[in-house]
């Protein structure tokens, strides 16, 4: 998930602090796969909740 695109689409740069792998050409170790997957799930859920709240605020 590229949160830089989310920042551009939502016009909200608050997502930039969540970016973990800042250099995509330097891959993470496969031994770090479980924590990376966990962080991916947390960030995806956080993003989903944020978008749901933005949707509700735009409907008001």
PDB file of N, CA, C and O in Angstrom:
ATOM      1  N   UNK A   1       0.845  -1.153   0.000  1.00  0.00           N
ATOM      2  CA  UNK A   1       0.000   0.000   0.000  1.00  0.00           C
ATOM      3  C   UNK A   1       0.897   1.224   0.000  1.00  0.00           C
ATOM      4  O   UNK A   1       1.765   1.376   0.859  1.00  0.00           O
ATOM      5  N   UNK A   2       0.680   2.076  -0.955  1.00  0.00           N
ATOM      6  CA  UNK A   2       1.514   3.262  -1.039  1.00  0.00           C
ATOM      7  C   UNK A   2       0.740   4.447  -0.480  1.00  0.00           C
ATOM      8  O   UNK A   2      -0.153   4.992  -1.128  1.00  0.00           O
ATOM      9  N   UNK A   3       1.097   4.824   0.716  1.00  0.00           N
ATOM     10  CA  UNK A   3       0.376   5.896   1.395  1.00  0.00           C
ATOM     11  C   UNK A   3       0.684   7.267   0.811  1.00  0.00           C
ATOM     12  O   UNK A   3      -0.025   8.229   1.106  1.00  0.00           O
ATOM     13  N   UNK A   4       1.722   7.380  -0.008  1.00  0.00           N
ATOM     14  CA  UNK A   4       1.971   8.649  -0.692  1.00  0.00           C
ATOM     15  C   UNK A   4       0.824   8.941  -1.659  1.00  0.00           C
ATOM     16  O   UNK A   4       0.422  10.093  -1.820  1.00  0.00           O
ATOM     17  N   UNK A   5       0.297   7.894  -2.303  1.00  0.00           N
ATOM     18  CA  UNK A   5      -0.865   8.078  -3.184  1.00  0.00           C
ATOM     19  C   UNK A   5      -2.096   8.471  -2.381  1.00  0.00           C
ATOM     20  O   UNK A   5      -2.885   9.304  -2.828  1.00  0.00           O
ATOM     21  N   UNK A   6      -2.268   7.891  -1.219  1.00  0.00           N
ATOM     22  CA  UNK A   6      -3.403   8.240  -0.360  1.00  0.00           C
ATOM     23  C   UNK A   6      -3.307   9.705   0.041  1.00  0.00           C
ATOM     24  O   UNK A   6      -4.315  10.411   0.068  1.00  0.00           O
ATOM     25  N   UNK A   7      -2.104  10.160   0.350  1.00  0.00           N
ATOM     26  CA  UNK A   7      -1.911  11.569   0.703  1.00  0.00           C
ATOM     27  C   UNK A   7      -2.297  12.472  -0.451  1.00  0.00           C
ATOM     28  O   UNK A   7      -2.921  13.513  -0.243  1.00  0.00           O
ATOM     29  N   UNK A   8      -1.931  12.086  -1.674  1.00  0.00           N
ATOM     30  CA  UNK A   8      -2.285  12.891  -2.843  1.00  0.00           C
ATOM     31  C   UNK A   8      -3.789  12.889  -3.102  1.00  0.00           C
ATOM     32  O   UNK A   8      -4.370  13.935  -3.391  1.00  0.00           O
ATOM     33  N   UNK A   9      -4.417  11.729  -2.999  1.00  0.00           N
ATOM     34  CA  UNK A   9      -5.839  11.613  -3.305  1.00  0.00           C
ATOM     35  C   UNK A   9      -6.692  12.345  -2.286  1.00  0.00           C
ATOM     36  O   UNK A   9      -7.651  13.022  -2.655  1.00  0.00           O
ATOM     37  N   UNK A  10      -6.354  12.218  -1.002  1.00  0.00           N
ATOM     38  CA  UNK A  10      -7.154  12.844   0.041  1.00  0.00           C
ATOM     39  C   UNK A  10      -6.727  14.277   0.336  1.00  0.00           C
ATOM     40  O   UNK A  10      -7.391  14.972   1.106  1.00  0.00           O
ATOM     41  N   UNK A  11      -5.627  14.728  -0.268  1.00  0.00           N
ATOM     42  CA  UNK A  11      -5.067  16.062  -0.007  1.00  0.00           C
ATOM     43  C   UNK A  11      -4.780  16.244   1.480  1.00  0.00           C
ATOM     44  O   UNK A  11      -4.976  17.322   2.039  1.00  0.00           O
ATOM     45  N   UNK A  12      -4.313  15.169   2.104  1.00  0.00           N
ATOM     46  CA  UNK A  12      -3.999  15.178   3.526  1.00  0.00           C
ATOM     47  C   UNK A  12      -2.635  14.517   3.707  1.00  0.00           C
ATOM     48  O   UNK A  12      -2.500  13.306   3.531  1.00  0.00           O
ATOM     49  N   UNK A  13      -1.638  15.304   4.054  1.00  0.00           N
ATOM     50  CA  UNK A  13      -0.269  14.778   4.181  1.00  0.00           C
ATOM     51  C   UNK A  13      -0.011  14.143   5.538  1.00  0.00           C
ATOM     52  O   UNK A  13       1.129  13.782   5.830  1.00  0.00           O
ATOM     53  N   UNK A  14      -1.016  13.998   6.367  1.00  0.00           N
ATOM     54  CA  UNK A  14      -0.835  13.350   7.665  1.00  0.00           C
ATOM     55  C   UNK A  14      -0.477  11.879   7.522  1.00  0.00           C
ATOM     56  O   UNK A  14       0.000  11.271   8.480  1.00  0.00           O
ATOM     57  N   UNK A  15      -0.694  11.293   6.348  1.00  0.00           N
ATOM     58  CA  UNK A  15      -0.390   9.880   6.139  1.00  0.00           C
ATOM     59  C   UNK A  15       1.090   9.629   5.968  1.00  0.00           C
ATOM     60  O   UNK A  15       1.531   8.485   6.084  1.00  0.00           O
ATOM     61  N   UNK A  16       1.873  10.659   5.697  1.00  0.00           N
ATOM     62  CA  UNK A  16       3.290  10.457   5.409  1.00  0.00           C
ATOM     63  C   UNK A  16       4.068   9.926   6.606  1.00  0.00           C
ATOM     64  O   UNK A  16       5.107   9.294   6.419  1.00  0.00           O
ATOM     65  N   UNK A  17       3.606  10.157   7.814  1.00  0.00           N
ATOM     66  CA  UNK A  17       4.331   9.649   8.986  1.00  0.00           C
ATOM     67  C   UNK A  17       4.154   8.139   9.155  1.00  0.00           C
ATOM     68  O   UNK A  17       4.879   7.521   9.936  1.00  0.00           O
ATOM     69  N   UNK A  18       3.216   7.543   8.446  1.00  0.00           N
ATOM     70  CA  UNK A  18       2.927   6.125   8.594  1.00  0.00           C
ATOM     71  C   UNK A  18       3.785   5.271   7.648  1.00  0.00           C
ATOM     72  O   UNK A  18       3.879   4.057   7.829  1.00  0.00           O
ATOM     73  N   UNK A  19       4.403   5.891   6.655  1.00  0.00           N
ATOM     74  CA  UNK A  19       5.192   5.157   5.671  1.00  0.00           C
ATOM     75  C   UNK A  19       6.386   4.507   6.365  1.00  0.00           C
ATOM     76  O   UNK A  19       7.202   5.192   6.982  1.00  0.00           O
ATOM     77  N   UNK A  20       6.483   3.179   6.262  1.00  0.00           N
ATOM     78  CA  UNK A  20       7.505   2.430   6.976  1.00  0.00           C
ATOM     79  C   UNK A  20       8.748   2.229   6.120  1.00  0.00           C
ATOM     80  O   UNK A  20       9.855   2.539   6.560  1.00  0.00           O
ATOM     81  N   UNK A  21       8.584   1.717   4.914  1.00  0.00           N
ATOM     82  CA  UNK A  21       9.713   1.460   4.036  1.00  0.00           C
ATOM     83  C   UNK A  21       9.901   2.673   3.139  1.00  0.00           C
ATOM     84  O   UNK A  21       9.279   2.771   2.081  1.00  0.00           O
ATOM     85  N   UNK A  22      10.740   3.577   3.552  1.00  0.00           N
ATOM     86  CA  UNK A  22      10.896   4.834   2.824  1.00  0.00           C
ATOM     87  C   UNK A  22      11.695   4.678   1.532  1.00  0.00           C
ATOM     88  O   UNK A  22      11.628   5.554   0.670  1.00  0.00           O
ATOM     89  N   UNK A  23      12.431   3.615   1.376  1.00  0.00           N
ATOM     90  CA  UNK A  23      13.196   3.400   0.148  1.00  0.00           C
ATOM     91  C   UNK A  23      12.788   2.061  -0.453  1.00  0.00           C
ATOM     92  O   UNK A  23      13.264   1.016  -0.007  1.00  0.00           O
ATOM     93  N   UNK A  24      11.911   2.074  -1.462  1.00  0.00           N
ATOM     94  CA  UNK A  24      11.361   0.821  -1.977  1.00  0.00           C
ATOM     95  C   UNK A  24      12.389  -0.083  -2.657  1.00  0.00           C
ATOM     96  O   UNK A  24      12.116  -1.269  -2.846  1.00  0.00           O
ATOM     97  N   UNK A  25      13.557   0.435  -3.030  1.00  0.00           N
ATOM     98  CA  UNK A  25      14.564  -0.403  -3.675  1.00  0.00           C
ATOM     99  C   UNK A  25      15.411  -1.150  -2.658  1.00  0.00           C
ATOM    100  O   UNK A  25      16.198  -2.020  -3.031  1.00  0.00           O
ATOM    101  N   UNK A  26      15.262  -0.826  -1.386  1.00  0.00           N
ATOM    102  CA  UNK A  26      15.968  -1.542  -0.325  1.00  0.00           C
ATOM    103  C   UNK A  26      14.953  -2.454   0.353  1.00  0.00           C
ATOM    104  O   UNK A  26      14.250  -2.021   1.267  1.00  0.00           O
ATOM    105  N   UNK A  27      14.864  -3.714  -0.081  1.00  0.00           N
ATOM    106  CA  UNK A  27      13.824  -4.601   0.457  1.00  0.00           C
ATOM    107  C   UNK A  27      14.054  -4.958   1.915  1.00  0.00           C
ATOM    108  O   UNK A  27      15.184  -4.969   2.402  1.00  0.00           O
ATOM    109  N   UNK A  28      12.972  -5.246   2.589  1.00  0.00           N
ATOM    110  CA  UNK A  28      13.052  -5.700   3.973  1.00  0.00           C
ATOM    111  C   UNK A  28      13.451  -7.167   4.003  1.00  0.00           C
ATOM    112  O   UNK A  28      13.273  -7.891   3.024  1.00  0.00           O
ATOM    113  N   UNK A  29      13.979  -7.584   5.110  1.00  0.00           N
ATOM    114  CA  UNK A  29      14.360  -8.976   5.291  1.00  0.00           C
ATOM    115  C   UNK A  29      13.111  -9.853   5.365  1.00  0.00           C
ATOM    116  O   UNK A  29      12.098  -9.428   5.922  1.00  0.00           O
ATOM    117  N   UNK A  30      13.162 -11.074   4.812  1.00  0.00           N
ATOM    118  CA  UNK A  30      12.010 -11.972   4.936  1.00  0.00           C
ATOM    119  C   UNK A  30      11.732 -12.365   6.384  1.00  0.00           C
ATOM    120  O   UNK A  30      10.621 -12.777   6.716  1.00  0.00           O
ATOM    121  N   UNK A  31      12.732 -12.239   7.236  1.00  0.00           N
ATOM    122  CA  UNK A  31      12.536 -12.551   8.648  1.00  0.00           C
ATOM    123  C   UNK A  31      11.673 -11.500   9.340  1.00  0.00           C
ATOM    124  O   UNK A  31      11.194 -11.714  10.454  1.00  0.00           O
ATOM    125  N   UNK A  32      11.481 -10.375   8.677  1.00  0.00           N
ATOM    126  CA  UNK A  32      10.664  -9.299   9.234  1.00  0.00           C
ATOM    127  C   UNK A  32       9.259  -9.325   8.626  1.00  0.00           C
ATOM    128  O   UNK A  32       8.523  -8.346   8.753  1.00  0.00           O
ATOM    129  N   UNK A  33       8.874 -10.411   7.975  1.00  0.00           N
ATOM    130  CA  UNK A  33       7.602 -10.475   7.261  1.00  0.00           C
ATOM    131  C   UNK A  33       6.403 -10.405   8.204  1.00  0.00           C
ATOM    132  O   UNK A  33       5.422  -9.728   7.898  1.00  0.00           O
ATOM    133  N   UNK A  34       6.463 -11.085   9.328  1.00  0.00           N
ATOM    134  CA  UNK A  34       5.315 -11.087  10.250  1.00  0.00           C
ATOM    135  C   UNK A  34       5.033  -9.696  10.806  1.00  0.00           C
ATOM    136  O   UNK A  34       3.881  -9.265  10.760  1.00  0.00           O
ATOM    137  N   UNK A  35       6.021  -8.972  11.329  1.00  0.00           N
ATOM    138  CA  UNK A  35       5.730  -7.613  11.794  1.00  0.00           C
ATOM    139  C   UNK A  35       5.272  -6.689  10.661  1.00  0.00           C
ATOM    140  O   UNK A  35       4.422  -5.824  10.869  1.00  0.00           O
ATOM    141  N   UNK A  36       5.838  -6.873   9.462  1.00  0.00           N
ATOM    142  CA  UNK A  36       5.409  -6.045   8.333  1.00  0.00           C
ATOM    143  C   UNK A  36       3.950  -6.305   7.973  1.00  0.00           C
ATOM    144  O   UNK A  36       3.202  -5.369   7.687  1.00  0.00           O
ATOM    145  N   UNK A  37       3.548  -7.564   7.986  1.00  0.00           N
ATOM    146  CA  UNK A  37       2.165  -7.918   7.691  1.00  0.00           C
ATOM    147  C   UNK A  37       1.225  -7.362   8.758  1.00  0.00           C
ATOM    148  O   UNK A  37       0.138  -6.880   8.440  1.00  0.00           O
ATOM    149  N   UNK A  38       1.639  -7.428  10.006  1.00  0.00           N
ATOM    150  CA  UNK A  38       0.845  -6.886  11.098  1.00  0.00           C
ATOM    151  C   UNK A  38       0.660  -5.376  10.925  1.00  0.00           C
ATOM    152  O   UNK A  38      -0.453  -4.866  11.054  1.00  0.00           O
ATOM    153  N   UNK A  39       1.756  -4.660  10.632  1.00  0.00           N
ATOM    154  CA  UNK A  39       1.668  -3.212  10.422  1.00  0.00           C
ATOM    155  C   UNK A  39       0.791  -2.889   9.219  1.00  0.00           C
ATOM    156  O   UNK A  39       0.028  -1.924   9.248  1.00  0.00           O
ATOM    157  N   UNK A  40       0.895  -3.684   8.167  1.00  0.00           N
ATOM    158  CA  UNK A  40       0.068  -3.465   6.986  1.00  0.00           C
ATOM    159  C   UNK A  40      -1.421  -3.567   7.348  1.00  0.00           C
ATOM    160  O   UNK A  40      -2.228  -2.745   6.913  1.00  0.00           O
ATOM    161  N   UNK A  41      -1.773  -4.571   8.139  1.00  0.00           N
ATOM    162  CA  UNK A  41      -3.169  -4.735   8.559  1.00  0.00           C
ATOM    163  C   UNK A  41      -3.656  -3.583   9.410  1.00  0.00           C
ATOM    164  O   UNK A  41      -4.771  -3.095   9.225  1.00  0.00           O
ATOM    165  N   UNK A  42      -2.826  -3.147  10.344  1.00  0.00           N
ATOM    166  CA  UNK A  42      -3.211  -2.022  11.216  1.00  0.00           C
ATOM    167  C   UNK A  42      -3.405  -0.751  10.388  1.00  0.00           C
ATOM    168  O   UNK A  42      -4.382  -0.025  10.571  1.00  0.00           O
ATOM    169  N   UNK A  43      -2.472  -0.490   9.483  1.00  0.00           N
ATOM    170  CA  UNK A  43      -2.557   0.723   8.668  1.00  0.00           C
ATOM    171  C   UNK A  43      -3.765   0.658   7.737  1.00  0.00           C
ATOM    172  O   UNK A  43      -4.438   1.667   7.532  1.00  0.00           O
ATOM    173  N   UNK A  44      -4.047  -0.511   7.173  1.00  0.00           N
ATOM    174  CA  UNK A  44      -5.208  -0.656   6.288  1.00  0.00           C
ATOM    175  C   UNK A  44      -6.508  -0.405   7.049  1.00  0.00           C
ATOM    176  O   UNK A  44      -7.410   0.257   6.535  1.00  0.00           O
ATOM    177  N   UNK A  45      -6.608  -0.927   8.259  1.00  0.00           N
ATOM    178  CA  UNK A  45      -7.810  -0.701   9.067  1.00  0.00           C
ATOM    179  C   UNK A  45      -7.942   0.771   9.460  1.00  0.00           C
ATOM    180  O   UNK A  45      -9.043   1.322   9.458  1.00  0.00           O
ATOM    181  N   UNK A  46      -6.825   1.399   9.793  1.00  0.00           N
ATOM    182  CA  UNK A  46      -6.821   2.814  10.155  1.00  0.00           C
ATOM    183  C   UNK A  46      -7.262   3.658   8.953  1.00  0.00           C
ATOM    184  O   UNK A  46      -8.061   4.584   9.096  1.00  0.00           O
ATOM    185  N   UNK A  47      -6.739   3.333   7.783  1.00  0.00           N
ATOM    186  CA  UNK A  47      -7.107   4.067   6.575  1.00  0.00           C
ATOM    187  C   UNK A  47      -8.586   3.886   6.259  1.00  0.00           C
ATOM    188  O   UNK A  47      -9.266   4.847   5.898  1.00  0.00           O
ATOM    189  N   UNK A  48      -9.089   2.663   6.392  1.00  0.00           N
ATOM    190  CA  UNK A  48     -10.500   2.400   6.121  1.00  0.00           C
ATOM    191  C   UNK A  48     -11.391   3.226   7.055  1.00  0.00           C
ATOM    192  O   UNK A  48     -12.366   3.830   6.608  1.00  0.00           O
ATOM    193  N   UNK A  49     -11.064   3.252   8.334  1.00  0.00           N
ATOM    194  CA  UNK A  49     -11.848   4.024   9.298  1.00  0.00           C
ATOM    195  C   UNK A  49     -11.784   5.519   8.974  1.00  0.00           C
ATOM    196  O   UNK A  49     -12.788   6.224   9.075  1.00  0.00           O
ATOM    197  N   UNK A  50     -10.608   5.992   8.589  1.00  0.00           N
ATOM    198  CA  UNK A  50     -10.451   7.404   8.222  1.00  0.00           C
ATOM    199  C   UNK A  50     -11.342   7.745   7.030  1.00  0.00           C
ATOM    200  O   UNK A  50     -12.023   8.770   7.032  1.00  0.00           O
ATOM    201  N   UNK A  51     -11.335   6.885   6.013  1.00  0.00           N
ATOM    202  CA  UNK A  51     -12.152   7.151   4.828  1.00  0.00           C
ATOM    203  C   UNK A  51     -13.641   7.076   5.143  1.00  0.00           C
ATOM    204  O   UNK A  51     -14.430   7.843   4.593  1.00  0.00           O
ATOM    205  N   UNK A  52     -14.031   6.156   6.026  1.00  0.00           N
ATOM    206  CA  UNK A  52     -15.429   6.086   6.445  1.00  0.00           C
ATOM    207  C   UNK A  52     -15.846   7.380   7.164  1.00  0.00           C
ATOM    208  O   UNK A  52     -16.931   7.906   6.916  1.00  0.00           O
ATOM    209  N   UNK A  53     -14.998   7.878   8.037  1.00  0.00           N
ATOM    210  CA  UNK A  53     -15.311   9.128   8.741  1.00  0.00           C
ATOM    211  C   UNK A  53     -15.386  10.308   7.781  1.00  0.00           C
ATOM    212  O   UNK A  53     -16.250  11.172   7.928  1.00  0.00           O
ATOM    213  N   UNK A  54     -14.495  10.351   6.807  1.00  0.00           N
ATOM    214  CA  UNK A  54     -14.541  11.419   5.825  1.00  0.00           C
ATOM    215  C   UNK A  54     -15.813  11.346   4.991  1.00  0.00           C
ATOM    216  O   UNK A  54     -16.385  12.377   4.636  1.00  0.00           O
ATOM    217  N   UNK A  55     -16.254  10.142   4.680  1.00  0.00           N
ATOM    218  CA  UNK A  55     -17.496   9.956   3.937  1.00  0.00           C
ATOM    219  C   UNK A  55     -18.683  10.454   4.737  1.00  0.00           C
ATOM    220  O   UNK A  55     -19.552  11.140   4.200  1.00  0.00           O
ATOM    221  N   UNK A  56     -18.728  10.112   6.023  1.00  0.00           N
ATOM    222  CA  UNK A  56     -19.819  10.572   6.878  1.00  0.00           C
ATOM    223  C   UNK A  56     -19.828  12.087   7.016  1.00  0.00           C
ATOM    224  O   UNK A  56     -20.891  12.709   7.019  1.00  0.00           O
ATOM    225  N   UNK A  57     -18.645  12.681   7.130  1.00  0.00           N
ATOM    226  CA  UNK A  57     -18.570  14.141   7.274  1.00  0.00           C
ATOM    227  C   UNK A  57     -18.998  14.852   5.998  1.00  0.00           C
ATOM    228  O   UNK A  57     -19.548  15.951   6.058  1.00  0.00           O
ATOM    229  N   UNK A  58     -18.751  14.234   4.837  1.00  0.00           N
ATOM    230  CA  UNK A  58     -19.139  14.862   3.584  1.00  0.00           C
ATOM    231  C   UNK A  58     -20.645  14.743   3.334  1.00  0.00           C
ATOM    232  O   UNK A  58     -21.213  15.536   2.582  1.00  0.00           O
ATOM    233  N   UNK A  59     -21.293  13.757   3.962  1.00  0.00           N
ATOM    234  CA  UNK A  59     -22.741  13.566   3.793  1.00  0.00           C
ATOM    235  C   UNK A  59     -23.550  14.462   4.708  1.00  0.00           C
ATOM    236  O   UNK A  59     -24.761  14.588   4.523  1.00  0.00           O
ATOM    237  N   UNK A  60     -22.927  15.082   5.679  1.00  0.00           N
ATOM    238  CA  UNK A  60     -23.665  15.901   6.654  1.00  0.00           C
ATOM    239  C   UNK A  60     -24.071  17.210   6.063  1.00  0.00           C
ATOM    240  O   UNK A  60     -24.700  18.024   6.740  1.00  0.00           O
TER     241      UNK A  60
END
